[in-house]
Amino acid sequence: MVRWTRLGDTASVWPGRNWPLGATWTPASTNFAVYAPNATAMWLCLFDDEGTETRHELTEQSLGIWHGALPDIAPGTCYGYRADGRWDPAGGHRFNIEKLLLDPYGLATSGTIRNDPALFGYRWDAPEEPDTQDSAPVTARSVVVDPSFDWEGDAPMKTRWRDTVLYELHVKGFTRLHDRVPEPLRGTYAGLATPAVVDYLRDLGVTAVELLPVHQFFSEPSLLDRGLVNYWGYNTMSFFAPEGSYSASGDRGQQVAEFKEMVKAFHRSGIEVILDVVYNHTAEAGPKGPTLSFRGLDDKGFYKRVPNGVEAGHWDDTYWDVTGCGNTVDTWDDLALRLILDSLRYWVTEMHVDGFRFDLMSALTRTGADIDFHCALLIAIGQDPVLRHVKLIAEPWDVSMDGYLVGRMPPPWVEWNDQYRDTIRDFWRGQSHGVRTVATRLAGSSDLYADDGRSAYNSVNFVTAHDGFTLRDLVSYDSKHNEANGEDNRDGSDNNRSWNHGVEGETDDAEIVALRRRQAANLMVTLCLSNGVPMITAGDERGRTQRGNNNPYCQDNEISWIDWRPDPVPEDGYAGAWLDVYEITKTALRLRREHPALRQRHWFEGSPAIVGGPKDLAWLHPSGREMTDADWADTSLAAVGSFVSGVPLREPGPCGEQLIDNSFLLWFNSSAEPLDITLPVNDWVQTGEVVLSTDDAFALGTGVKAGQDLTLGPRAVLVIRST
């Protein structure tokens, strides 16, 4: 049922104002404002609990914004817009009053979409013509929200980058199978806020969770046709609304308060919250995708266009796409830029998040088609008094050839460093062909970040991420196994740099299982003790497997969820012994946390920090001498030692005082053979103790002394701390 009202009726719309955009609730009235500069008419559509729609015409327009206010609107009220205007897809005008549109500034979203012809603005059987079916029954709705919340004094944590340990996790997948999270809360924001989760992360040594997308997203119609969903969430539609399906309390605004409670719980335990944000494209996909919001309000302005595409008149080929998802948001457009900035500020000021990881950041740095480090978005963020002080992480690439920007993002941005990932994977699978590049990555990737004044923490180091193999699968599979995705195993990367160690997939061969566990531990220790910011993928420390699937973006099931069972279950390949990797990871992070020598901000110079002192960093040949040019050129060398001095550190203390720490000697042996090493003789460190080793022959606390000969087992790490 649909009811209509017009200005002059008893339920007339007040003029309202054109700011702020979105639905702004007060007890007296709710102001609605939506940008659609080329629309000829705009209707605000309210829905009651039975789904009855009441349409209110908005007659006020200023600066391209349609606005009005209604009294007595309760929080939780569902609404949307219907925009009328030209139907000229080639010209970027795709107005269709039959399509219910989400509010781009909506603070919450109720429901989801169904794959139905009514969802599309054009007729499937005649794409040049507009579709006349009502989309309201098959699409989601925006929700009026009361933003009030008691933060109880919560404030930004501002953990220094050099003290940060990132942990990338999926809101649902992390707790969906967690036996110590109350069942109604599993897979939700509230589930993440439980002590079972927060205490686990704090005890592990995590300082920041990086949440996979939590902006309201929808599954692609093609996935829905295959009975699958977009599990990862990289298909955003509402940039202010927390994903409703992750709420245990409801999706009529309750998800907003529940998200805030989660943030507050993390902050109480000293853990920051960082959001993986997808501003580069939307769930409306390519020109033949559904009409959900922006396409029906301002298609011409919001999405990048192919040069001369309009003149050519081919409306289904007018979008310019460097995201691989069908469309690219045009950050050169004033209102698209404003929306991104307003969204970022909202999540910082109202939702108290501590930073953002920008998906496919290169797509957002373009002026026209060209990469531009002076683009409006980068300049605006860098000058914004709120945003310039939060954590800003770039995924510095897109799907184009010219979009690979690793090492090139300007301050204050830090970057996902895939060169670290590839180098460390190759080293531990025996394919590094020497140790020169390995040493550079261990020391913070100065070749990428030192030339323009940035620090080692500008490198976010990782060996796995949501996209690709888990750590366990990295050491268990040579090839991807993505058959469950329904794309004939064509999807996902073939460049995995993985090694199955002799058997593809799970095995009961005890020697292979032990070697895989040691290799996983080697990778974890290397990550945790490298200079830069370590990022751990959720569950890697527990041996999580995706059964060889390196692209489970559509797997909302046990393939993606973390298995929290403590005991071995041989029939499905789960091995409780992998929890040894957890203990090694925890130890490595504790050493990093307790010793500033292992998380330095200043670049190593290979020279003494004080006159007469030891070098701040020295690279060692297994024979005990420093590496020579010939050693660095030796492609057969598969092991290297690193001496890190703590007496003193280059970095001063908070009052300018000189900082003293233990010194460390780290040995990395990726060879299949035992390594005979001689501990260096020097004037500064005479004795030490083993504080971490993936070689069982070295017990923790074992004492060593300068000049001593040791044998490190094949494929192992040894960490010695000076006494």
N, C-alpha and C positions, 0 to 999 in steps of 0.2 A: 504494500500500500504506500502511496506517495501523497503527501499533503504539500500544497504550495502556499507561500505567503509573499506579498509584495508590499512595498512601502505604502503606508496608509492603512494596512490591515491592522487588526488589534494586536497582532504579534509582530509589529513592524521592527525593522532593524534600525538601531541608533547609528548615527554617522561613524562613531568610533574614530580611530586614528590610524595612520599608516605605519606606525612603529609601536613596539617592536614587531617584527614579522612573527607569524605563528599565532597560536591561541594563548592569550594572556589572561589567566583566570584571577578574579577577585570575588569576594562574597557578593558584591553588588552587580557585577556584570563581567562578561568575558569578551575581550576584544579579539577580532579575527582580522588578519592581514596577510595577503598572499600576492606574490609578484607574478604578473602575467601581462606584460606591456602591450601585447598585440591582440589580446582577447577583446571581444566586443560586448561580452556580458559574463557575469560570474554569479554562481549560486553556491551558497553555503548549505550543506546538506547535513542535518542532524538525524541520528538514529536512536530510537528508544530500545528498551530491552527486548522487545518483540521483533525488532528489525524494521519497524515502520519508519519511513523516511519523510522528513519535513524539510522542504526547500525554501530558503530565504534568499531573496535576490540582494546582492550587494551592489548598490548604485553609486557608492563613493569610490573615486579613483584619483590618486595623485602619485606622480613620479612612477607610473607603471604599476602601482600597488593598489589592489582592490581591498577595501576595508569596511568594517562595520562592527557593532557591538550588540550583544544580546544580554538582557538581564536574566538572572535566575537560572544560569547554566550550572549544573552540578559537576564537580570533578568526576571523571569516569565516563562522561558523555562521549559517545563516538560521533565522529563527523568526517566529512570529506568535502571536496569541491567538484563542481562541474563548470567547465569553461566553454564558452561559445566563441566562434570566430571562423576564420577562413579554413577551408580544407585545401591545402596546397603543400603536400609533403615535400616536393622538390624545392620549394621555397622556405622550408622549415616551419610551416604553419600546419599543425595537425590537431586542430581543435575539434572536439567531438563531445557534445553535451551528454551523450549517452554513457560516457566513461566517468566513473567515480574516481577522483584523484586524491592521493594522499597529500597532506600538507607537508611541503618540504621542510618546514620548521616544527613539525609535530613532535612533541616531547615523549609520546608513547604511541604504540601501534597495537591494535587488537586484531587477532585473526591472521590469516595468511592468504595466499592466492591458490586458485585451482586452475589447472590447464584447461581452458575453455575458450572457444572462439570469441566469446563476449569480452575476453580480457584484452583483445587486440583492437586497435583503432580502425583498422581496415578490414575489408571482407576477405576471408581466405580464398574464396572462389573468384574474387574480382579485386585485387589489391589496390587498384587505382581509386576505388570508391570507399567512402567511410562506412564502417559497420554501424548498424542501428540497434544492436542488442545492448541492453543495460548490463554494465559490468558489476554493479553493486553486489549482486548475490555471489560473485566468484572472486572478490578481491578483499583486501584488508581495509581497515579504517583507522584514521588518526583518533587520538583520545585527548580530551581536555584534562590537564593535570594540575593539581594543587602542589606547588613546588616546595612548600614548607617542610623543614626537617630539622631535627635537633642533632647537630654534629658533635655536641658535647666537647667543644674546644678543639676538635680535630684540625690540624694545620699541615701544610706541605712539609714533607720530610727533608727534601733536598739532599739526599745522600750523594756524596761526591762520586763522580764517574769511576775514579780509581778504586773505590770501595764497593762498587756495584757488582753483583752476580745476578744475571738475568736467568729466568726460568720460563720458557715458552710453553704455555698450556692452553688447552681447550676447556671452556667452562663446563660443558656437558661431559666430555670424555674423561675428565680427570676424576669425577666422583660417581659416575654412573654405576660402577661396580664396587664402590667402596663400602666394605662391610661395617665400618665404624661411623659412617654417616647415616643418620636416620633415613629410612627408605623414602619418605615423601620429599626429602631435600636433595636426593641424589640427582646430579646433572643440572644443578641450579646455582644461581648466585648465593643463595642461602647455604647450599651445600659447601661451597668454597669457604664460607665464613665460619664453619664449624671448627672446634679445636683440633679434631682429627687431621684436618688439612693444614691449618695455619701452623700448628705445632710441628708437623712433619717438615714443612718447608723451612721454618725457622731453624730447626735442629739440623737440617741438611746443610744450611749455610746460605740459603737464598736471600737476597736483599730486595728483589723486585720480580713480580710476576708480569710476564708479557702475555696478555690475553689475546688469543685469536679473535677475529672480528666479533664485536658485541653490538655494533650498530645494527638496527633491524635489517635483516636481509631476507631474500626469498630464493627459492630454488628455481633453476631454469626450467621452463616448460619441457624441454627435451629430456631432462632428468626425471621429471614427474611422469613422463610417458613410459620410462623404463622402470618405474617403481622405486626410484632412488631419490635422494635429496642432496642439496648442497650442504654437506656437513661442516666444512671448514668455515663457511660464511663469507667468502670473498665475493659477495654479490649484493652489496648494500643498496638499500632504497631509502632509508630514513636516517639521516646523519645526526639527529639529536635523540633518537629513541633507543633505549636498550632493547636488545632482542627479547621479545615477549616469551618465547618458548623456553628460555632459561630461568623463568620466574616460577617459584614454588607457590607464590601467593596470588597470582592472577595477572592478566594482561590488560587491565583497565586502569592503568596508572600505578598499580602495586609494584610493577617491575622497577619503577624508578626508585622508590624507597628501598626496595630489596637490594638493588645495586649499591646504593649509598651505604647500607648497613654492611655489605661485603667490604667496601673500601675502608670503612671505619675499623672493621675487625682486622684487616691486614695491617693498617697503620698502627694499631695498638701493639702489634707484634713486631714492628720495625720493618715491615715489608711494603715497598712501594707498588703501585698499580700502574702499568703501562698498557695502552691500548694499541692493538694492530688496526690501523684505520685504512679504509679503502675509498679515497676520494677521487681516484683516477677514472673510475667508471661506475655505472649503476646497473641495477638488475633489469633495466629496460632493454639492455642488449643492443643489437644492431637495428637498422631501420625497420626491419620486419619483426622486431620484438614487441612485447606487450606495452600497452599504455597504462602506466601506473601513477605517474606524478609529473615529473619534469617535461616529458614528451607532450603531455596535454596542456601544459602551462606556458612553456617557453622553449620549444624544441630548437628553435633557431639560435638562441643565445647560449643555452646550457651545454650543447655538444659541439665538439670541433667538427668542422665541415671540410670536405675535400675541396681544394682550390678549383674553382670553376665548375664544381659539381652541380650547383643550382642552374647555371647557364646550360649545362648539358641536358638537364631535365630528367636525369635518371634518379628518381627519388630513393630507390632502394640501394643506391650506391653513393650516397652523398656524405656519409659519415667518414671521418678520418680516424683510424683506430690504430693505436700503438700499444694497446693493452691486451689484445687477443680476446677480448670479451665483447666486441661488437661496437662499443662506443668509447669515446674519450672525453672526459669533462674538460671544458674550455676555461682554464683559469685566467685567461685574458679578458673574459666577460666579467663586467663589474659585479653582477649579482651572483654569479657562480663563485667568484673570489670571495665576496662578502659572506656567502653561505659557509664556505670552508672555514674562514676565520671565525665567524660567529659560533660555528659548531665546536671548534677547538677550544675557544674561550669558555664555552658553556661546560664542556667536560672538565676543564680545570677548575673553574670558579664554583660551579653548582654541583658537580659530581666528584670533585676533589681528586681526580686522577693526576698522576705525577709526570706523565709524558706520553709520547706516541711513537709508534713505529709505522712509517708511511710505506704502504704497499706500492710497488712500481713507481717510486718517487720520480724517476726520470720523465714519466709522462706528464707530471705536473709542472715541470721546469721549462716547458716549451712556450716560446712566443711564436705564434704561428706553428710552423712545423719544426722549428729549430730549437735545440737545447740552448737555454739562456740562463746563466747564473745571476743575471740581474733582472730576472723575471719578477713580475708583480708579487707572486706568492712568496718567494724567498725573501724579498725586500720587506714585505709586510710582516712576516713572521719575525724576521730579525730585528725589527723596530718595535714590535708590539711589547708593551711593558709587562704583559702577562705571559705570553708565549715564549719570549726569548729566554726565560729562566727555567723552563721545564725541560725534561729530557726529550731530545729530538733525534730519532733514529731513522735513517734512510735505507730503504732497499734500493740501492743506487743503479737500477737498470729497469728497462721495460722490454717489450718483445721485439724492438727494432734493433738494427745493427748499430746505430749511432747512439743508442740510449745507455750503453754500458759506461757508468761513471764512477766505478770504484776508485777511491783515492782522490776524487775531484770535487766532492761536495764541499761547499764553503763552511767555515765556522758559523754557528756553534754546532753544526750537524755532526753526528757520528754515523758510522756506516756498518751495515752487514758486510763482512769481508769474506767473500767466497773464495778468494785466493788463499786465505788461511785454510779454509776447509779442504780445498783440493790438495794443497801441499802436504798437510798433515795426514790426510788419508793416504796419499801416495807413499809417504815415508813409512808408515806402519804396515803397508802391504808390500813393501820392498820394491817400490817403483819410483823412488825419488831421484836416482842417479846422482848421488852425492848429497851433501848436507848444507851447501851454501844457502839455498833458498829456505831450507828448513830453519836454519839459524835466524834468518831475517824475520820469519814469521814468529818464532818463539820470542824474539826481542821486541815485538810490537809493530812490525811492518813499516820500518822507517822509510823504505823506498816509496811507500804510498802516502805517508802522512807527515814526514819530517820537513819536507821542502817548503811548506807554507806556514810553519809555525804551530802546527797542531801537535797533539801529544799522542802517546801510544794508546790512550783510552779512546781515541777516535776510531779505533778498530774494534768492532764487535766480533770477537772470535767465536766460531762455532764449527763443529764437525758434522752435526745433523741439524735439521729443522723440520717443521711440519711437512715441508715439501721435500720428499725423498725418503730414503730408507731410515728406519730407526737405527740406533747404534747396534742393537743385536742383529738386525737384518744386514747391516753393513758388513758384519763379519761372518754372515751365514749364507749369503746369496751372491752369485756372480751376475745374475740377471734379474730384471724386474719380473713380477708375476701379478699382473693387474687384471687378470681375467674377470674377476668379480665386478669390475667397473663397466662391463658390457661394451667395451670398445676394441675387442679383439687384441688386447695387450698392446695397442698402438700408442696409448697415452702414457705420459710419464717420461722422464729422462732415460736415455740409454747410456749416459756418461756418469755412472755411479761411483767409479773408482772403489769398488767393493771387492771382497775376496771371500769365498766360501770356505777356505781352508781345507778343501778336499772333498766335501760333500755338499750338494746343493740342498739348502734347507735344513730342517731339524734332523738330528741324528742322535743315536744312543751310543756312539763311539766316544768313550770317555776321554781319550786323548784329544780328539778334535774339540769336544765341548770345553775342555780345560784350556786349550789354546785360544779358542774364541773368547772365553771369559778374560783371559790375560790380555788379549788384544783390545777388548772393550775397555778394560781398566787402563791400559796404556794410553788409549785415546782420551779417556776422561782426565787422567792425571796431566797429560800434556796440555789439554784445554784449560784446566783449572790453574796451572802454574805458568802459563804463557803471559807475557806482558800484553795488556789490553783488557777489554771487558769480556769475560766468558759468558756465553749463553748456552744453557743446557736445555735440551728438549725433554719435556715431561715424560717420565717413565724410563728414560734411557738408563738411569742409575739403577733401575730394577729389572732390566732385561726385557723391556716391552717389545713385542714383535707385532708386525703387521702382516706376517706370513708372506713376506717378499713383495708386498704391494708398496710401490714407491710413490703412489699418487692417490691415496684413499680419500680424496676430497668429497666423494659421494658415499662413503661408507659409514653410516650412523649405526654402528653395531660393534661387536667384539673385535673386529679387525682394528678399529681405531681406539676403542675405550681401553683405559689402563686396567690391567688385571692386578688386584691387590691381594690375591691369595698368598699366604706365607709359605705354603708347603708345596713340594714338587708334585706335579700332575703329569706323569710321563705320557699318558695317552694323547695329550694335545700339545706336547712339546714344551710346556712350561716347566722351568727348572728353578726351584727355590734357591739353588746354589748361586744363581745370578745376583742374589742379594749381597754377596761378597763385594760386588762392584759398587753397591751403595756405600758400604763402609769405607772403601778406598776413596770414593768421591767425597764423602763427608770429611775424611782426614785431609785430603788435598785442599778442600775449601777452608778447613780450620787453619791449616798452615798459611794459606793466603790471607785470611782474616787477621791472624795474630802477628804476621810479619810484614811490615811495610816494604821490606826488601823485595818481596815477591809481587808487589803491585805498585810499581813506581810510576810517577807522573812524568818525570824527566826522562829524556832519551839517554840510554847508555852511550858513553863516549869512548869506552875502551881505554880510559886513562884514569889516574887516581883522582878521587874527589877532593883530597887534600894532599899537600906536598908530603912525599915520603910514604904515602899510604898505598894500599893495593889498588889495582885497576877496578873500576866499578863493575866491569864485566870482562871476563876472559873466556875464550872458547878453547877447549882442550881436546887434544888428540888422545886416543886411548893409552898411548905410551906415557902420558903425563905431561908432555910439553904443550905449549900453546900451538894452535893451528897455524900452519904456514900457507903461503899462496899455493904451493903444490898440493897441500892437503885439501884446500877449498876446491881445487880443480879436479880432485880425484873422484871420478864418478862411481867408483866401486865402494867408496866409504859409506857405511851404513850405520855409523854410530858417532855420537859427538857428546862431549861434556861441556857443561856451562858452570863457571864459577861466578856467583853473584855476591858482591861484597856488601856488607851492612855496616862497615866501619870506616867512615860514616856514610850516610845516604846523601845524595846531592840535594834532595829536597829538605828545606828547613822545617822545623816544627812551627806550631801556630804562633809562637812568640818570637820566631826567628832563631830559636835554639838549634843546635846541631843534633840530629837524630842518629842514634846508634842502634843497630839491630844485629842479630846473628848473620853470619854469612852462610851461603848455601852452595853445595856442589850437586849438580843434577846430571845424571848420565842417562842417555837415551840410546838403546840398542835395538834397531829394527832388523838386525841380521838373524838368520836362522841358526847361527852358530853362537856358542858361548863367547863372551868378550873378556879377554884379559886386559885389565886396566890398572894403571899405576896412579895412585893419588898424588897430586902435585906437591912438590916440596916448595915452601915459601916462608916468608918472614912473618906472616900474619896469622895463619891458622895452622895449628899443630895437631889438634885432635877434633874429633867430631863423633856424631852418632847417627845411625840410620833412623829416619823419621817416617819414611814411606818407601815401599818397594813392591813391585809386582812380581818379583822373583822370591818365591817362598824360602829360598836359601838364606835370605837376610831377614832376621828377626828384628822387630822394632826395638830400638835401644842398643843395638849392637855397636860397640865402640870401634872406631877406626883412627888411624893416625897418618900424618903426612908421610909420603913415600911408600906406603903400604901397597902391596899387590893384591888385587881382588879379581875374582872371576864372576862376571854378571851373566846370568843365564840368557839364552836366546830370547829375543823379542821381549824386552823387559825395561822397566824404568827403575832407577835407584836415586833416592833423594837423601842427602847427608846434610845435617845441620851442624855448624861449628859449636863446640862446647868451650 
